[in-house]
């Protein structure tokens, strides 16, 4: 007869060979992280999932169709420097959460199938990932502990926090394939990788090209003395996509009146005053006279709503974070955010939280050198997420503004009309059309506290 564990409880393991399985009604996957005393994996080989089912002393065993796999653990084969084996449950649908389903149950059995421990993971709500339980060493003995820790940051954040490298690296000269599905539809949700030992995804591929999508720290930016932005690299942009303006077709085409040059909802930048955008409106990133912008700043700002209470006015402590996600068609290339301030190619630099001084009024500023963005990158999505889960109903005066990096002149501004019941907001998109870059105001709500949770919801904004 098995023992029932409550959250935080532990018990001894007398068997050397044990099996961890799960019971739940939602489609999900089971994986394992083998970590040292520091809480980090030694290498990506210590991450066991369906695309890398074998690790040191731990093997993922397939299950009948529709059932989650199980983890077979040979404790005497686990390396001596591994202190804990953490079993993780991940919902297939990252936009869903455990609160919509009956509580999952984690079971530890011996190799003969006799149940040793059972742990019903109660109290889950908005999470789509949970560390169910862990096997850990206590001196020379192994024990099991009921953890039940939901991970609000998303699966990308979880594995990165444990030291797993997010890496899907095609050849540097490879041209990305066309999108595998219609731009109007959001991409499938990331769950597990398509390459080994890359970070998991469900489709092909969700986190390409270059290097890890969520590294522990960004690489350096151009060292002092080089200036920013550096001179444009020779060669310019790649050939235009079918149906887009080609070389020499410029924007706007000469000899055509302005009303015929611009699609509906598109306006031109003005040299006299900033352009005020409405939701869905676009501008081409060219100054008056046709000169293309090469270095821009995106300033994002907001104010918490002040409420009057018994003890006077009160301002809620709201922690919002701006990030920019780089896409090649429908595939995520990289993310610049508070955990990685510089994109790996050096084209984007996040200035960090609560910037003061230059760009007064902006809470966060992101610098973009359009000349250094790789040719396969087709769009940049600027997103604001609420780390503590506050909704935009508690935020006022949220805005994004485009600034000319050459002279710090504000070119365009988009201000949200009012609060919405979302924890994240897709504020704006910068995207290629032929040889031009365009900016579009979005102002669309999403449910995300972290850029890792926002990424799966951004596909619907990628159609031009």
C-alpha positions, 0 to 999 in steps of 0.5 A, a space after each residue: 500500500 502506497 503512502 500519501 504525501 502532502 506538499 513539502 513532505 518527504 519519505 525514504 526510498 528503499 528501492 534502487 530502481 523506481 518509476 515516476 508516473 503521472 495521472 491527469 486528464 489534460 494532454 501533458 508531458 513528463 520530463 526530468 532535470 538532474 541538478 547539482 547542489 547549485 540547482 543547475 544541470 551540469 550540461 544539456 545531457 542532464 535534461 531528459 525529455 521525449 527528444 532526449 529520453 536517456 540521461 545518466 541513470 534516468 530514462 523516459 519510458 514511452 506510454 500507450 497512446 494518449 498517456 504521458 510517459 514515465 521516468 525510470 530511475 536507477 538510483 545507483 547509476 545517478 552520478 555522485 555530483 547529482 543531488 536532485 532529480 526534479 520531475 516536471 509536468 508540462 501541459 501540451 497547450 501552453 495557453 491553458 493551465 492546471 486550474 482548468 482540470 482536476 489536480 494531477 497526481 504524481 506516483 512513485 513505484 518500484 520496478 515491479 509496479 508496487 506503488 510507494 508514494 502518491 502525491 495529489 498536486 492541489 492548489 494549482 491555478 494559472 500555471 501550465 508547468 509544475 515541478 511535481 516532485 524530486 528525488 534527492 540525496 540525504 547523505 548516502 540515502 535517497 528520498 522523495 519530496 512532494 514539491 508541487 511548485 508551479 512555474 509562472 515564468 513558462 517552460 523556457 524560463 524554467 529550463 533556463 533557470 536550471 542551466 539548460 541551453 536553449 539552442 537550435 542552430 542552423 547553418 549561418 547562411 541557411 535561408 529560413 523556410 516559408 511559414 508552415 501555416 497561415 500567418 493569421 493563426 497563432 503558432 503551436 505552443 512550445 513544449 519540447 525540442 525538435 533537435 538534440 539537446 535543444 530546448 523543446 518545442 512542438 512544431 518545426 522549429 519554434 526556437 531557431 536559428 543562431 543560438 540559445 533563445 533565453 541564455 543566462 546572460 547576453 553577450 557584450 555590446 560594441 565596446 566603448 569607442 566604437 559608437 552606436 550605431 556602427 556603419 551599415 554592413 555592405 550588401 543591404 537587405 535580401 531580395 524582396 519577397 514576392 509581391 513586395 516592392 523591389 530595388 528602385 521602387 522605393 517608398 513612396 514611388 515618385 510621380 504618384 500622389 501620397 493618397 495612392 502610395 499608402 495602404 489603408 491605415 498607413 501614414 507618413 512620418 512628419 519632420 515637424 511633429 510626432 505622428 500620433 498613431 491609432 490601433 492598427 495604424 502603420 508608418 514606414 520608417 523613412 523620414 520626409 525626403 525618403 531617407 530610411 531610418 537606420 537606428 531607432 529607439 522604442 520607448 515604453 512607459 506606463 503609470 500605475 492607477 492611484 486608488 483612494 482608500 481609508 489611509 489616503 491615496 495608494 499606488 499599487 506596486 506594479 512591475 511591468 517589463 518590456 521585451 522585444 521578440 525577433 521572428 524569422 517568419 513564424 519562428 522565434 529567433 531571439 528575445 531581448 528582455 531584462 534577463 538578456 539585455 542584448 540580442 546575440 547578433 548585437 542589433 538590439 539593446 535593452 536599456 534595463 528597467 526604470 531608465 532615467 535621464 535621456 528619454 524622460 517619461 519612458 520606463 524602459 527603452 530598447 535600442 534597435 540598429 536596423 542595419 545589423 538585424 540579420 537578413 532572415 529576421 522579418 519582424 520585431 514584436 515589442 511586448 510588455 508583461 506584468 511580472 507580478 500578475 497585475 492586469 492593465 486595468 491597474 495601469 494608465 497612460 501606457 504608451 510606446 514611442 518611436 525615437 530617431 536614434 540619430 537626434 533623439 527626436 520623437 517620430 511616432 507615439 501610440 497610447 493605449 485608450 484604457 485598461 484591459 483585463 490582461 497581464 501582457 500587451 503586444 504594443 507594436 510591431 516593426 516588420 519588413 516589407 520589401 526593402 523597407 521597415 514599417 511600424 504598426 501600433 498593436 495594443 492587443 492584450 495577452 495573458 503573460 507574466 514573462 516573455 517566455 509565456 508571451 511568445 506562444 501568443 504572438 503568432 497572430 500578429 505576424 501577418 503583414 
